[in-house]
Amino acid sequence: MYLCLADACVNFHWSLYESNLRNIMEKFNSFVVLLLSQLMYMQTDLIKSEADRYYIGYYYLGVIGLMFVVNMSVVIVAGLISATEKCKKCHVQRQRTEALAIRKE
């Protein structure tokens, strides 16, 4: 757990990537890993009630699901933005080549 805390402190202090979005996602993932490492201790006999351990386990799965959904949505949105930019660039190049072809005639 202390290693996760040290890693989260380093990630919150430094921006490791050039992209601002990647830095935000790295900080989010570090925070979630730190939270999940704390929840692992709560699955042991520190919590006496078995029902409470199940609730903590469901919370654990929910946090993992949230992290997965956030990461995949960022990947999908970034991919769609990149694809639309490439399509726009290709469309502009096609218009330029058509305009040049008309001028040469």
Kinemage of the C-alpha trace (Angstrom):
@kinemage 1
@onewidth
@group {chain A} dominant
@subgroup {mainchain}
@vectorlist {calphas} color= white
{ca met a 1} P 0.000 0.000 0.000
{ca tyr a 2} L 2.853 2.382 0.753
{ca leu a 3} L 4.306 1.718 -2.678
{ca cys a 4} L 0.976 2.715 -4.250
{ca leu a 5} L 0.945 5.854 -2.119
{ca ala a 6} L 4.484 6.770 -3.192
{ca asp a 7} L 3.604 6.122 -6.839
{ca ala a 8} L 0.464 8.266 -6.572
{ca cys a 9} L 2.451 11.099 -4.958
{ca val a 10} L 5.000 11.029 -7.773
{ca asn a 11} L 2.269 10.953 -10.415
{ca phe a 12} L 0.385 13.841 -8.812
{ca his a 13} L 3.559 15.913 -8.573
{ca trp a 14} L 5.039 15.308 -12.033
{ca ser a 15} L 3.364 15.398 -15.400
{ca leu a 16} L 4.912 12.488 -17.212
{ca tyr a 17} L 3.222 12.896 -20.586
{ca glu a 18} L 3.141 15.711 -23.100
{ca ser a 19} L -0.622 15.425 -23.503
{ca asn a 20} L -2.781 16.974 -20.807
{ca leu a 21} L -5.422 14.254 -21.233
{ca arg a 22} L -2.891 11.492 -20.649
{ca asn a 23} L -1.654 13.236 -17.502
{ca ile a 24} L -5.199 13.483 -16.159
{ca met a 25} L -5.869 9.818 -16.914
{ca glu a 26} L -2.597 8.779 -15.270
{ca lys a 27} L -3.539 10.696 -12.130
{ca phe a 28} L -7.031 9.207 -12.144
{ca asn a 29} L -5.657 5.679 -12.533
{ca ser a 30} L -3.115 6.232 -9.743
{ca phe a 31} L -5.861 7.455 -7.415
{ca val a 32} L -8.044 4.442 -8.227
{ca val a 33} L -5.171 2.001 -7.654
{ca leu a 34} L -4.466 3.674 -4.319
{ca leu a 35} L -8.130 3.360 -3.359
{ca leu a 36} L -8.275 -0.273 -4.437
{ca ser a 37} L -5.127 -1.142 -2.513
{ca gln a 38} L -6.791 0.181 0.641
{ca leu a 39} L -9.931 -1.838 -0.075
{ca met a 40} L -7.904 -5.049 -0.292
{ca tyr a 41} L -7.148 -4.819 3.422
{ca met a 42} L -10.840 -4.474 4.141
{ca gln a 43} L -11.473 -7.918 2.640
{ca thr a 44} L -9.549 -9.588 5.468
{ca asp a 45} L -10.714 -10.305 9.017
{ca leu a 46} L -10.417 -6.629 9.958
{ca ile a 47} L -14.106 -6.398 9.087
{ca lys a 48} L -15.977 -8.859 11.306
{ca ser a 49} L -19.320 -8.843 9.478
{ca glu a 50} L -19.386 -11.055 6.426
{ca ala a 51} L -22.175 -8.982 4.882
{ca asp a 52} L -20.041 -5.854 5.143
{ca arg a 53} L -17.200 -7.657 3.399
{ca tyr a 54} L -19.562 -8.512 0.547
{ca tyr a 55} L -20.650 -4.867 0.294
{ca ile a 56} L -17.018 -3.803 0.201
{ca gly a 57} L -16.379 -6.382 -2.520
{ca tyr a 58} L -19.259 -5.031 -4.587
{ca tyr a 59} L -17.887 -1.520 -4.100
{ca tyr a 60} L -14.471 -2.819 -5.212
{ca leu a 61} L -15.977 -4.280 -8.386
{ca gly a 62} L -17.874 -1.057 -9.017
{ca val a 63} L -14.693 1.009 -8.777
{ca ile a 64} L -12.918 -1.350 -11.186
{ca gly a 65} L -15.873 -1.083 -13.569
{ca leu a 66} L -15.824 2.700 -13.304
{ca met a 67} L -12.108 2.794 -14.080
{ca phe a 68} L -12.643 0.516 -17.087
{ca val a 69} L -15.522 2.604 -18.436
{ca val a 70} L -13.645 5.893 -18.007
{ca asn a 71} L -10.487 4.558 -19.672
{ca met a 72} L -12.381 2.991 -22.580
{ca ser a 73} L -14.496 6.102 -23.138
{ca val a 74} L -11.346 8.228 -23.308
{ca val a 75} L -9.807 5.806 -25.811
{ca ile a 76} L -12.956 5.757 -27.948
{ca val a 77} L -13.444 9.532 -27.899
{ca ala a 78} L -9.764 10.154 -28.700
{ca gly a 79} L -9.980 7.647 -31.559
{ca leu a 80} L -13.107 9.279 -32.963
{ca ile a 81} L -11.537 12.731 -32.778
{ca ser a 82} L -8.427 11.455 -34.541
{ca ala a 83} L -10.505 9.728 -37.213
{ca thr a 84} L -12.597 12.839 -37.904
{ca glu a 85} L -9.452 14.971 -38.187
{ca lys a 86} L -7.971 12.513 -40.682
{ca cys a 87} L -11.204 12.460 -42.683
{ca lys a 88} L -11.304 16.263 -42.775
{ca lys a 89} L -7.670 16.376 -43.877
{ca cys a 90} L -8.309 13.813 -46.596
{ca his a 91} L -11.382 15.731 -47.776
{ca val a 92} L -9.435 19.001 -47.964
{ca gln a 93} L -6.632 17.327 -49.932
{ca arg a 94} L -9.155 15.848 -52.362
{ca gln a 95} L -10.754 19.264 -52.899
{ca arg a 96} L -7.332 20.825 -53.507
{ca thr a 97} L -6.363 18.189 -56.068
{ca glu a 98} L -9.706 18.615 -57.845
{ca ala a 99} L -9.258 22.392 -57.895
{ca leu a 100} L -5.753 22.016 -59.321
{ca ala a 101} L -7.008 19.597 -61.948
{ca ile a 102} L -9.709 22.069 -63.011
{ca arg a 103} L -7.145 24.906 -63.235
{ca lys a 104} L -4.815 22.851 -65.442
{ca glu a 105} L -7.585 22.183 -67.943
